[in-house]
Amino acid sequence: MTRYSKEDDYTLCASTTVIGSKGVFSRYFNFAAEQVTTIFSERAELSTNKAAGSSQGGVAVAVSVALTSQMSVQKFSDFDSQVEIDLMRAELKKLGGNPPEMNATPGKSRATPRLGQ
């Protein structure tokens, strides 16, 4: 299941936990920068228990934790279709965000300039 959260007025995070792992797949839609940052991170934990050789029966425990991640950044103009971007923009508005308006001219910046405000 995907969870949506508003990071600020112009950024939406869509996160999904990867089934069968401790990984999280997150996509940050930044409507001011017109880019999507995708991050996959996974936490790996290794725990080792050793019985101590004492008469009191103590136990030694060792825990190792590692976090791995991969990141990519993609411009809105690099997408083959704007459908996902439009859906995420609507989701951000539903959560109370206020992303900049978009122009329909392909290959040009789609954010409406807000000069003089």
C-alpha positions in Angstrom: 0.0 0.0 0.0 1.3 3.4 -0.9 1.3 6.2 1.8 1.2 9.8 0.7 2.6 12.7 2.8 2.9 16.4 2.2 6.5 17.5 2.8 5.8 21.1 2.1 3.4 23.2 -0.1 5.1 21.9 -3.3 6.5 18.5 -2.5 4.7 15.2 -2.1 6.2 11.9 -0.9 4.7 8.6 -2.1 6.2 5.7 0.0 5.7 1.9 -0.4 7.1 -0.8 1.8 8.5 -3.6 -0.3 6.8 -6.9 0.5 9.2 -9.6 1.7 12.0 -7.2 2.7 12.7 -4.3 5.1 12.9 -2.0 2.1 11.1 1.3 1.5 10.6 2.7 -2.0 10.0 6.5 -1.8 9.3 9.0 -4.6 9.4 12.7 -3.9 7.5 14.8 -6.4 8.8 18.4 -6.2 6.5 20.6 -8.2 8.7 23.8 -7.7 11.8 22.1 -9.1 9.8 20.0 -11.6 11.6 16.8 -10.6 11.0 13.4 -9.0 13.6 12.0 -6.6 13.3 8.2 -6.2 15.0 6.5 -3.2 15.1 2.9 -2.3 16.4 2.1 1.1 16.7 -1.2 3.0 17.7 -1.9 6.5 19.6 -5.2 7.0 20.1 -6.4 10.6 22.2 -9.4 11.7 22.0 -10.6 15.3 24.3 -13.2 16.8 23.8 -14.9 20.2 26.6 -16.8 21.9 26.3 -18.7 25.2 29.0 -17.6 27.5 31.1 -20.3 29.1 30.5 -19.2 32.7 28.7 -20.9 35.6 26.2 -18.1 35.7 24.9 -18.8 32.2 25.4 -15.3 30.7 24.7 -14.6 27.1 26.6 -12.3 24.7 24.6 -10.7 21.9 26.0 -8.9 18.9 23.9 -6.9 16.6 25.0 -5.3 13.3 22.8 -2.9 11.3 23.4 -1.6 7.8 21.3 0.8 5.7 21.6 0.6 2.0 20.0 3.1 -0.4 19.9 4.0 -4.1 18.7 7.3 -5.4 17.8 8.8 -8.8 16.5 12.2 -9.9 14.4 12.6 -13.0 13.0 15.8 -14.5 9.2 16.0 -15.2 10.1 16.8 -18.9 11.8 13.4 -19.1 8.6 11.4 -18.4 6.9 9.8 -21.4 3.5 10.6 -19.9 2.4 13.4 -17.5 -0.4 11.2 -16.1 1.4 10.1 -12.9 2.6 13.7 -12.3 -1.0 15.0 -12.7 -2.2 12.3 -10.2 0.5 13.2 -7.7 -0.3 16.9 -8.0 -3.9 16.2 -7.3 -2.9 14.1 -4.3 -0.7 16.9 -2.9 -3.6 19.4 -3.3 -5.9 16.9 -1.5 -3.4 16.9 1.4 -3.4 20.7 1.6 -0.4 21.5 -0.6 -0.2 24.4 -3.0 2.0 23.4 -5.9 2.7 26.0 -8.6 0.4 25.9 -11.7 1.7 24.0 -14.7 1.9 25.1 -18.3 1.1 22.7 -21.1 4.0 23.5 -23.3 6.2 20.4 -23.7 10.0 20.9 -23.3 9.6 24.3 -21.5 9.3 25.0 -17.8 5.8 24.3 -16.8 5.8 26.2 -13.6 4.0 29.5 -13.8 6.4 32.4 -12.8 5.3 34.3 -9.8 7.2 37.6 -10.3 6.2 40.6 -8.3 4.6 38.8 -5.4 
